[in-house]
Amino acid sequence: MLQNWAGNHTYGASRVRHPRSVEELRDLVGSATRVRALGTRHAFTDLADTTGDLVSTQELGQDIEVDAERRVVRVSGGVSYGVLAEQLARGGWALATMASLPHISVAGAIATGTHGSGDATGSLAAAVAGLEIVGADGALRVVSRGEPDFDGSVVSLGALGVVTHVILDLEPTYEVRQDLYADLPWDVAVEHLDELTSTAYSVSLFTDWVSGGIKQVWLKSRDGVPPADLWGAAPAVETLHMLAGADVEAVTQQGGITGAWHERLPHFRLEFTPSRGEELQSEYLVPRTEARVAVERLRALAPSYAHLLQVGEIRTIAADRLWLSGAYDRDVVGFHFTWVRDVPAVYAVLPAIEEALLPLGGRPHWGKCFAAETAALAPLYKRFEDFRDLAVRVDPQGKFRNDFLARCLELD
Ligand SMILES: Cc1cc2nc3c(=O)[nH]c(=O)nc-3n(C[C@H](O)[C@H](O)[C@H](O)COP(=O)(O)OP(=O)(O)OC[C@H]3O[C@@H](n4cnc5c(N)ncnc54)[C@H](O)[C@@H]3O)c2cc1C
């Protein structure tokens, strides 16, 4: 039985199909009753599932075509960011950001608003300049930035069709160094939160929420050197994993050694193959203006959830215009939770966390575990109804709909 990466969801689809060409995919989608795209299976829920056929994008080609003049790359949707990044770097090109894990597919990542960290850096989806999508009728359509449907079509939750190719913005290659610090007390971290997240191109703060404060600060600096003094936090003298006791072989080079962007921006190395994950994840994207209140609320709640937590991570993401993006219309701070893999226990603590964060405007990460359903989600997105209208227009028979879309968008 096919399961997601974390092993907490067994896909209920009747079959998994592996089209080898766009033509084969068009026939398959055009003649299907129910069908959904499957990427690298890193989502933590039934998001990708269907009662019909799952369509894996893994054999649909590995195109990576750079257009140097337009500074874009056209990439097959099933290619992982890690593979894409290596090829781009070899050719002297770069992406603005990477998620913590490079193994995730391009189309699957952008469909859920996946992001890295950086005050001035948008999500992976924000770099999308165009999409090639096989729609419900089996026709291939191209949607480009600036066109009326574009802002609704990137973070699509797989509801608009199967993305065959993605056009991504590029920039010339650059170098990054990664420096870690340990132990920043909460009062200092909260007082200097905005300064802290602006000390480097990409900043991640790791905490267990119950002990004194931020346990590790990961600074990924693109220009210049990190500050000599980080409000008294101790510079790390050895390589650290964000999970106590975990194998440091898995993490990207630290210790201030400069290297290529794609070998520092992800937390984990591409050559380290993550086994089936013994974890679940949740994340809430809260407006930056509410960050301090969110921290206070999560600290107050921590005794109720800390026993399930492997680690918490705080990151920042710049605003974009994509309708279902966690960062739609505002800069956000992401409060991420890596949980132990205990599904009932984790889902039992999520409602209290959501009661604390959703009223602040916190939006759950679409690819991770959350409890909220349509009534709670709709007010968080100004263009929620527009997305629903778009989904109904491009997929009137509901070919791409599933339980997740029924539960979270009342699309059934
Ligand atoms: C270890 C780990 C680390 C992670 N790190 C981060 C992180 O740093 N930042 C972050 O924001 N998230 C992170 N995530 C979450 C992850 O990025 C999302 O769950 C993402 O959607 C996974 O992509 P996938 O290709 O595995 O998608 P899948 O799980 O296969 O599918 C997810 C959704 O994408 C759709 N989809 C996939 N391919 C296509 C396609 N070709 N066309 C249309 N729709 C498609 C599916 O239908 C489904 O709706 C992490 C997850 C794991 C397991």
The ligand as an SDF file (V2000), in Angstrom:
LIG
                    3D

 53 58  0  0  0  0  0  0  0  0999 V2000
   10.8390   16.3590    5.9880 C   0  0  0  0  0  0  0  0  0  0  0  0
    9.9670   17.4440    5.4500 C   0  0  0  0  0  0  0  0  0  0  0  0
   10.4590   18.7340    5.4300 C   0  0  0  0  0  0  0  0  0  0  0  0
    9.6550   19.7740    4.9810 C   0  0  0  0  0  0  0  0  0  0  0  0
   10.1650   21.0440    4.9690 N   0  0  0  0  0  0  0  0  0  0  0  0
    9.3870   22.0850    4.6050 C   0  0  0  0  0  0  0  0  0  0  0  0
    9.8900   23.4220    4.6390 C   0  0  0  0  0  0  0  0  0  0  0  0
   11.0450   23.6760    4.9330 O   0  0  0  0  0  0  0  0  0  0  0  0
    9.0320   24.4130    4.3240 N   0  0  0  0  0  0  0  0  0  0  0  0
    7.7350   24.1910    3.9980 C   0  0  0  0  0  0  0  0  0  0  0  0
    6.9980   25.1500    3.7470 O   0  0  0  0  0  0  0  0  0  0  0  0
    7.2370   22.9350    3.9010 N   0  0  0  0  0  0  0  0  0  0  0  0
    8.0370   21.8820    4.2010 C   0  0  0  0  0  0  0  0  0  0  0  0
    7.5360   20.5980    4.1180 N   0  0  0  0  0  0  0  0  0  0  0  0
    6.1850   20.3880    3.5800 C   0  0  0  0  0  0  0  0  0  0  0  0
    6.2320   20.0430    2.0680 C   0  0  0  0  0  0  0  0  0  0  0  0
    6.9960   20.9950    1.3830 O   0  0  0  0  0  0  0  0  0  0  0  0
    4.8270   20.0380    1.4410 C   0  0  0  0  0  0  0  0  0  0  0  0
    4.0560   19.0510    2.0400 O   0  0  0  0  0  0  0  0  0  0  0  0
    4.8660   19.8160   -0.0910 C   0  0  0  0  0  0  0  0  0  0  0  0
    3.5690   19.8940   -0.5930 O   0  0  0  0  0  0  0  0  0  0  0  0
    5.4370   18.4830   -0.4470 C   0  0  0  0  0  0  0  0  0  0  0  0
    5.5720   18.3770   -1.8550 O   0  0  0  0  0  0  0  0  0  0  0  0
    5.3680   16.9370   -2.5560 P   0  0  0  0  0  0  0  0  0  0  0  0
    5.8640   17.0000   -3.9340 O   0  0  0  0  0  0  0  0  0  0  0  0
    5.9170   15.8870   -1.6660 O   0  0  0  0  0  0  0  0  0  0  0  0
    3.7920   16.9150   -2.5920 O   0  0  0  0  0  0  0  0  0  0  0  0
    2.7490   15.7020   -2.3950 P   0  0  0  0  0  0  0  0  0  0  0  0
    2.6620   15.3750   -0.9520 O   0  0  0  0  0  0  0  0  0  0  0  0
    3.0290   14.6220   -3.3260 O   0  0  0  0  0  0  0  0  0  0  0  0
    1.4440   16.5170   -2.8140 O   0  0  0  0  0  0  0  0  0  0  0  0
    1.0710   17.7010   -2.1480 C   0  0  0  0  0  0  0  0  0  0  0  0
    0.0590   18.4850   -2.9740 C   0  0  0  0  0  0  0  0  0  0  0  0
    0.6630   18.9390   -4.1770 O   0  0  0  0  0  0  0  0  0  0  0  0
   -0.1300   18.5300   -5.2760 C   0  0  0  0  0  0  0  0  0  0  0  0
    0.7420   18.2640   -6.4100 N   0  0  0  0  0  0  0  0  0  0  0  0
    1.8670   17.5260   -6.4440 C   0  0  0  0  0  0  0  0  0  0  0  0
    2.3630   17.5030   -7.6880 N   0  0  0  0  0  0  0  0  0  0  0  0
    1.5320   18.2390   -8.4540 C   0  0  0  0  0  0  0  0  0  0  0  0
    1.4750   18.5500   -9.8320 C   0  0  0  0  0  0  0  0  0  0  0  0
    2.4030   18.1340  -10.6980 N   0  0  0  0  0  0  0  0  0  0  0  0
    0.4360   19.3060  -10.2830 N   0  0  0  0  0  0  0  0  0  0  0  0
   -0.5050   19.7450   -9.4290 C   0  0  0  0  0  0  0  0  0  0  0  0
   -0.5100   19.4790   -8.1250 N   0  0  0  0  0  0  0  0  0  0  0  0
    0.5000   18.7240   -7.6420 C   0  0  0  0  0  0  0  0  0  0  0  0
   -0.8360   17.2670   -4.8220 C   0  0  0  0  0  0  0  0  0  0  0  0
   -1.9960   17.0050   -5.5930 O   0  0  0  0  0  0  0  0  0  0  0  0
   -1.1610   17.6600   -3.4000 C   0  0  0  0  0  0  0  0  0  0  0  0
   -2.2990   18.4620   -3.3960 O   0  0  0  0  0  0  0  0  0  0  0  0
    8.3210   19.5200    4.5300 C   0  0  0  0  0  0  0  0  0  0  0  0
    7.8460   18.2150    4.5250 C   0  0  0  0  0  0  0  0  0  0  0  0
    8.6740   17.1760    4.9810 C   0  0  0  0  0  0  0  0  0  0  0  0
    8.1460   15.7890    4.9570 C   0  0  0  0  0  0  0  0  0  0  0  0
  1  2  1  0
  2  3  1  0
  2 52  2  0
  3  4  2  0
  4  5  1  0
  4 50  1  0
  5  6  2  0
  6  7  1  0
  6 13  1  0
  7  8  2  0
  7  9  1  0
  9 10  1  0
 10 11  2  0
 10 12  1  0
 12 13  2  0
 13 14  1  0
 14 15  1  0
 14 50  1  0
 15 16  1  0
 16 17  1  0
 16 18  1  0
 18 19  1  0
 18 20  1  0
 20 21  1  0
 20 22  1  0
 22 23  1  0
 23 24  1  0
 24 25  2  0
 24 26  1  0
 24 27  1  0
 27 28  1  0
 28 29  2  0
 28 30  1  0
 28 31  1  0
 31 32  1  0
 32 33  1  0
 33 34  1  0
 33 48  1  0
 34 35  1  0
 35 36  1  0
 35 46  1  0
 36 37  1  0
 36 45  1  0
 37 38  2  0
 38 39  1  0
 39 40  1  0
 39 45  2  0
 40 41  1  0
 40 42  2  0
 42 43  1  0
 43 44  2  0
 44 45  1  0
 46 47  1  0
 46 48  1  0
 48 49  1  0
 50 51  2  0
 51 52  1  0
 52 53  1  0
M  END
$$$$
